[in-house]
Amino acid sequence: MEVEPQIQALGDKSEGLMVEPLKKAATLGWQGVDIPKEFGGLGLDAISSLIVAEQAAMGGPFGFANLVHTTFVALPILYFGNAEQKKRYLPDLAKRKKIGAFALTEPDVGRDALGLKTTAALSKDGQYYILDGTKQFISNSGYADIFITFAKIGGEKLTAFIVDKDSGGVSLGKEEDKMGVRGTSTRSLLLESVKVPLKNLLFHLGKGHLVVFNTLNIERYKLAGACVGAAKQAIEGAIQYAKSRRQFGQPISHFGLIKEKIGEMTIRTYIAESMIYRTSGILKGKLREATSISEEDGNPFASRIQEYAIECSINKVYASEMLDYVVDEALQTGLDAGPN
């Protein structure tokens, strides 16, 4: 009820509008689903987190902004951060006192983490890393307070950093004019001699690839969950429209062709739903194992998530193509997709 009436305004990028539903969702605990109770979150499991991602997707651009914050920002700190970093950032992320963004993509490089050109060099006094580079197409950037970003030390050691927006040298490019998910902020992140304290190096020096790849693995199956949520919404709208639209003296829902379309849409959505919840069930157990081994070392998380990288990728590919099919079929029943 909070988001749906504002979807058109969100799509028009009304200044600051996205921040309000994100903060209100925090009062329901949505932003802290994965974050342990000791840091102000709900401390729920992978399946519960996936349910939230699926439901949030029905809020259009809100769902994507929420996914970026909860998956791309909170989880890297939860899985790979040290005790001090968790204590410093997770409570604010759980309560939406701070909004996060994930800054990986670069011009001419894309998401090729190993080919990144952003550099990090230790300052002369040894107190900071100096970051220089440009990140492109960064979701949530317009209203983000912190960025999980990546740079190479010495030209080869890919390393993850937590960068606060108020750090000197951090600036943003103009808003991108996108074809879809228009309600979210997407800008370039410009890093010009940004001084990042040593304590903001995330995980281990030269181990940024483990943070990148395994964050993306989790993102893939969660994005698949968002696709399922959006598909269910499209099917529901298509059915309602088919029941109300009359031709030749009867609702078009009585016609064989419309029944076939809705049936196939439902079958493909069911397949995707079965895949992703099976994957989340496996990861639920694996992540619990990793937590029991160590809460200070990200390697147990990395090894267990990496084991199911293929399944996460299959989820994303199938579910995103499924959603494309479902939305197309819903439009062919006459449903107005509305703003995104």
Secondary structure per residue as TSV (DSSP state, phi and psi in degrees):
chain	resnum	aa	ss	phi	psi
A	1	M	-	360.0	-24.9
A	2	E	-	-78.6	-38.0
A	3	V	S	-92.5	-45.4
A	4	E	G	-52.6	-45.5
A	5	P	G	-66.1	-14.7
A	6	Q	G	-107.7	6.4
A	7	I	H	-60.7	-40.4
A	8	Q	H	-62.4	-45.2
A	9	A	H	-65.3	-36.5
A	10	L	H	-63.4	-41.5
A	11	G	H	-63.7	-28.2
A	12	D	T	-83.9	1.0
A	13	K	T	58.4	44.7
A	14	S	-	-58.0	128.6
A	15	E	T	-53.7	122.9
A	16	G	T	75.7	0.2
A	17	L	T	-67.4	-36.9
A	18	M	T	-64.5	-30.2
A	19	V	H	-62.3	-37.3
A	20	E	H	-64.2	-51.8
A	21	P	H	-63.9	-31.1
A	22	L	H	-64.0	-43.4
A	23	K	H	-70.6	-36.3
A	24	K	H	-67.5	-35.8
A	25	A	H	-63.2	-29.1
A	26	A	H	-63.6	-30.3
A	27	T	T	-67.7	-19.9
A	28	L	T	-90.8	-5.0
A	29	G	T	88.4	5.0
A	30	W	G	-60.7	-36.6
A	31	Q	G	-78.2	-12.7
A	32	G	G	-114.9	22.2
A	33	V	S	-57.0	-46.4
A	34	D	S	-85.7	-19.1
A	35	I	S	-79.6	130.2
A	36	P	-	-58.0	155.1
A	37	K	G	-60.7	-32.0
A	38	E	G	-63.5	-19.1
A	39	F	G	-108.6	16.5
A	40	G	T	92.2	5.3
A	41	G	S	-96.9	-171.5
A	42	L	-	-91.8	-22.6
A	43	G	-	64.6	36.1
A	44	L	-	-86.9	175.3
A	45	D	-	-92.1	-178.9
A	46	A	H	-63.1	-35.0
A	47	I	H	-67.7	-44.8
A	48	S	H	-61.3	-40.7
A	49	S	H	-63.0	-38.5
A	50	L	H	-67.0	-38.1
A	51	I	H	-60.1	-42.8
A	52	V	H	-62.3	-43.7
A	53	A	H	-60.8	-40.9
A	54	E	H	-64.4	-45.6
A	55	Q	H	-69.6	-39.0
A	56	A	H	-63.8	-29.6
A	57	A	G	-61.5	-23.3
A	58	M	G	-71.7	-7.9
A	59	G	G	-93.6	18.6
A	60	G	T	61.5	-126.0
A	61	P	H	-61.3	-27.5
A	62	F	H	-59.7	-41.8
A	63	G	H	-60.6	-39.4
A	64	F	H	-71.2	-42.7
A	65	A	H	-61.3	-39.4
A	66	N	H	-65.2	-40.7
A	67	L	H	-63.1	-42.4
A	68	V	I	-59.5	-47.1
A	69	H	I	-64.4	-49.5
A	70	T	I	-76.8	-30.7
A	71	T	I	-100.2	-47.8
A	72	F	I	-80.6	-18.1
A	73	V	I	-115.4	-53.7
A	74	A	I	-65.2	-42.8
A	75	L	H	-68.4	-41.4
A	76	P	H	-57.5	-39.1
A	77	I	H	-70.9	-39.8
A	78	L	H	-64.8	-44.9
A	79	Y	H	-84.1	-32.9
A	80	F	H	-119.2	-7.9
A	81	G	-	-78.3	157.8
A	82	N	-	-85.7	176.9
A	83	A	H	-59.2	-40.7
A	84	E	H	-67.2	-40.8
A	85	Q	H	-65.9	-40.5
A	86	K	H	-62.7	-44.8
A	87	K	H	-65.7	-34.1
A	88	R	H	-79.3	-34.0
A	89	Y	H	-111.0	-37.6
A	90	L	H	-62.0	-41.9
A	91	P	H	-59.1	-41.6
A	92	D	H	-68.6	-34.7
A	93	L	H	-70.7	-37.3
A	94	A	H	-66.3	-34.8
A	95	K	T	-99.9	5.2
A	96	R	T	63.6	22.9
A	97	K	S	-70.3	-23.9
A	98	K	S	-132.8	141.2
A	99	I	-	-109.7	141.1
A	100	G	E	-115.1	160.0
A	101	A	E	-139.9	158.2
A	102	F	E	-116.2	112.5
A	103	A	E	-108.0	92.3
A	104	L	-	-115.2	-51.7
A	105	T	-	-59.5	138.8
A	106	E	B	-130.1	155.1
A	107	P	T	-58.7	138.4
A	108	D	T	67.9	-3.1
A	109	V	T	-120.6	-32.9
A	110	G	B	68.2	-135.9
A	111	R	T	-97.3	17.8
A	112	D	-	-73.7	90.2
A	113	A	G	-57.8	-37.9
A	114	L	G	-75.4	-11.1
A	115	G	G	-104.3	10.9
A	116	L	-	-60.2	147.1
A	117	K	-	-107.4	-11.1
A	118	T	-	-63.2	135.6
A	119	T	E	-111.9	155.4
A	120	A	E	-136.1	127.9
A	121	A	E	-131.0	138.8
A	122	L	E	-68.2	133.2
A	123	S	-	-67.4	162.3
A	124	K	T	-61.2	-33.2
A	125	D	T	-85.0	-3.1
A	126	G	S	73.0	15.0
A	127	Q	S	-100.0	-16.6
A	128	Y	E	-140.2	162.3
A	129	Y	E	-105.9	135.7
A	130	I	E	-99.8	115.9
A	131	L	E	-101.1	135.5
A	132	D	E	-138.3	130.0
A	133	G	E	159.8	178.6
A	134	T	E	-128.5	130.3
A	135	K	E	-108.6	143.5
A	136	Q	E	-125.9	150.4
A	137	F	E	58.5	49.0
A	138	I	E	-92.7	111.1
A	139	S	E	-70.9	144.0
A	140	N	T	73.4	2.3
A	141	S	G	-61.5	-34.9
A	142	G	G	-64.7	-25.1
A	143	Y	G	-127.2	15.6
A	144	A	-	-80.4	145.7
A	145	D	S	-101.2	-28.2
A	146	I	E	-135.5	153.5
A	147	F	E	-127.6	130.2
A	148	I	E	-87.4	116.6
A	149	T	E	-135.5	174.0
A	150	F	E	-138.9	142.7
A	151	A	E	-150.9	162.0
A	152	K	E	-102.3	130.8
A	153	I	E	-96.0	126.0
A	154	G	T	67.4	21.2
A	155	G	T	78.4	-1.4
A	156	E	T	-144.9	-23.7
A	157	K	E	-89.8	93.7
A	158	L	E	-66.8	125.2
A	159	T	E	-136.4	144.3
A	160	A	E	-94.4	144.0
A	161	F	E	-135.9	151.3
A	162	I	E	-102.5	116.6
A	163	V	E	-112.6	123.3
A	164	D	E	-80.8	138.8
A	165	K	T	-61.3	-31.7
A	166	D	T	-81.9	7.6
A	167	S	S	-68.4	139.8
A	168	G	T	-60.1	136.2
A	169	G	T	95.7	-4.7
A	170	V	E	-90.9	125.7
A	171	S	E	-145.3	168.4
A	172	L	E	-122.8	149.5
A	173	G	-	-83.1	-173.9
A	174	K	-	-75.7	161.4
A	175	E	-	-65.4	135.9
A	176	E	-	-76.6	141.9
A	177	D	-	-93.9	94.9
A	178	K	-	-93.4	159.2
A	179	M	S	-78.8	-34.6
A	180	G	S	-132.4	172.2
A	181	V	-	46.1	47.1
A	182	R	T	-70.0	-21.1
A	183	G	T	-74.8	-11.4
A	184	T	S	-92.9	154.8
A	185	S	-	-84.8	130.3
A	186	T	E	-135.3	111.8
A	187	R	E	-138.0	171.4
A	188	S	E	-84.6	148.3
A	189	L	E	-109.5	119.6
A	190	L	E	-104.7	123.1
A	191	L	E	-114.1	110.9
A	192	E	E	-122.9	100.8
A	193	S	E	50.8	48.0
A	194	V	E	-78.3	125.0
A	195	K	E	-88.9	110.5
A	196	V	E	-107.3	119.8
A	197	P	E	-57.9	150.2
A	198	L	G	-55.2	-34.5
A	199	K	G	-67.3	-10.6
A	200	N	G	-97.8	6.5
A	201	L	E	-73.4	125.3
A	202	L	E	-96.8	126.0
A	203	F	S	70.6	-128.5
A	204	H	S	-117.8	150.1
A	205	L	T	-59.4	130.2
A	206	G	T	80.5	3.5
A	207	K	-	-113.1	22.5
A	208	G	H	-63.1	-26.1
A	209	H	H	-63.3	-32.4
A	210	L	H	-68.1	-36.7
A	211	V	H	-67.1	-48.0
A	212	V	H	-60.2	-58.2
A	213	F	H	-62.8	-39.2
A	214	N	H	-81.1	-27.5
A	215	T	H	-64.6	-42.6
A	216	L	H	-66.3	-34.0
A	217	N	H	-61.2	-47.5
A	218	I	H	-62.9	-42.4
A	219	E	H	-58.1	-37.2
A	220	R	H	-64.0	-46.0
A	221	Y	H	-77.8	-26.2
A	222	K	H	-71.8	-37.5
A	223	L	H	-64.6	-35.2
A	224	A	H	-61.2	-38.9
A	225	G	H	-63.6	-39.6
A	226	A	H	-62.7	-38.0
A	227	C	H	-62.2	-40.0
A	228	V	H	-63.5	-43.6
A	229	G	H	-60.9	-43.6
A	230	A	H	-66.7	-37.4
A	231	A	H	-64.8	-43.5
A	232	K	H	-59.7	-40.0
A	233	Q	H	-64.0	-41.8
A	234	A	H	-65.7	-40.7
A	235	I	H	-64.1	-43.9
A	236	E	H	-59.6	-44.3
A	237	G	H	-65.1	-38.6
A	238	A	H	-65.1	-41.3
A	239	I	H	-65.3	-45.2
A	240	Q	H	-60.2	-43.0
A	241	Y	H	-66.2	-43.2
A	242	A	H	-62.8	-31.7
A	243	K	H	-75.0	-30.1
A	244	S	H	-90.8	-26.2
A	245	R	-	-81.2	124.3
A	246	R	E	-114.2	137.9
A	247	Q	E	-142.9	139.0
A	248	F	T	55.3	36.6
A	249	G	T	80.6	13.0
A	250	Q	E	-153.3	158.1
A	251	P	E	-63.2	144.9
A	252	I	G	-68.5	-12.6
A	253	S	G	-65.7	-14.6
A	254	H	G	-84.0	-12.4
A	255	F	S	-80.0	140.4
A	256	G	H	-58.2	-39.4
A	257	L	H	-64.1	-41.3
A	258	I	H	-67.8	-39.9
A	259	K	H	-60.6	-41.6
A	260	E	H	-63.6	-42.5
A	261	K	H	-60.9	-49.6
A	262	I	H	-64.9	-37.5
A	263	G	H	-63.0	-45.9
A	264	E	H	-67.3	-38.0
A	265	M	H	-59.4	-43.5
A	266	T	H	-68.2	-41.1
A	267	I	H	-60.3	-48.6
A	268	R	H	-66.3	-35.7
A	269	T	H	-67.1	-39.8
A	270	Y	H	-63.2	-40.6
A	271	I	H	-61.1	-48.0
A	272	A	H	-62.2	-43.1
A	273	E	H	-60.6	-42.5
A	274	S	H	-63.8	-41.2
A	275	M	H	-62.6	-49.2
A	276	I	H	-72.1	-34.5
A	277	Y	H	-76.2	-25.8
A	278	R	H	-66.7	-44.7
A	279	T	H	-62.7	-44.8
A	280	S	H	-65.7	-31.7
A	281	G	H	-65.4	-39.9
A	282	I	H	-65.1	-48.1
A	283	L	H	-65.4	-31.3
A	284	K	H	-55.6	-48.0
A	285	G	H	-68.7	-40.1
A	286	K	H	-66.4	-41.0
A	287	L	H	-68.6	-33.2
A	288	R	H	-65.6	-39.8
A	289	E	H	-59.3	-46.3
A	290	A	H	-62.0	-40.6
A	291	T	H	-64.7	-38.7
A	292	S	H	-69.2	-26.7
A	293	I	H	-76.0	-47.6
A	294	S	-	-164.6	138.0
A	295	E	S	-101.8	0.2
A	296	E	S	-112.9	-12.8
A	297	D	-	-118.8	121.0
A	298	G	S	-76.6	-11.1
A	299	N	H	-59.2	-41.6
A	300	P	H	-60.8	-36.5
A	301	F	H	-67.2	-46.0
A	302	A	H	-59.2	-45.9
A	303	S	H	-66.5	-37.0
A	304	R	H	-77.8	-37.5
A	305	I	H	-69.2	-42.4
A	306	Q	H	-61.3	-30.1
A	307	E	T	-60.4	-27.7
A	308	Y	T	-115.2	30.1
A	309	A	H	-61.6	-40.3
A	310	I	H	-65.3	-43.7
A	311	E	H	-61.1	-41.9
A	312	C	H	-62.1	-39.9
A	313	S	H	-68.7	-41.5
A	314	I	H	-59.4	-43.9
A	315	N	H	-55.1	-49.2
A	316	K	H	-65.6	-46.1
A	317	V	H	-62.2	-50.3
A	318	Y	H	-65.6	-46.7
A	319	A	H	-66.7	-38.0
A	320	S	H	-68.9	-37.8
A	321	E	H	-71.3	-33.5
A	322	M	H	-61.8	-45.7
A	323	L	H	-62.6	-40.6
A	324	D	H	-57.7	-44.0
A	325	Y	H	-65.0	-46.5
A	326	V	H	-63.4	-44.4
A	327	V	H	-64.1	-41.2
A	328	D	H	-61.6	-44.1
A	329	E	H	-67.7	-37.5
A	330	A	H	-62.7	-40.7
A	331	L	H	-63.5	-34.7
A	332	Q	H	-73.7	-15.6
A	333	T	T	-80.5	-10.0
A	334	G	T	107.4	0.6
A	335	L	-	-68.2	135.0
A	336	D	-	-84.8	115.9
A	337	A	-	-66.4	-26.3
A	338	G	-	74.1	-176.9
A	339	P	-	-71.9	151.4
A	340	N	-	-115.9	360.0
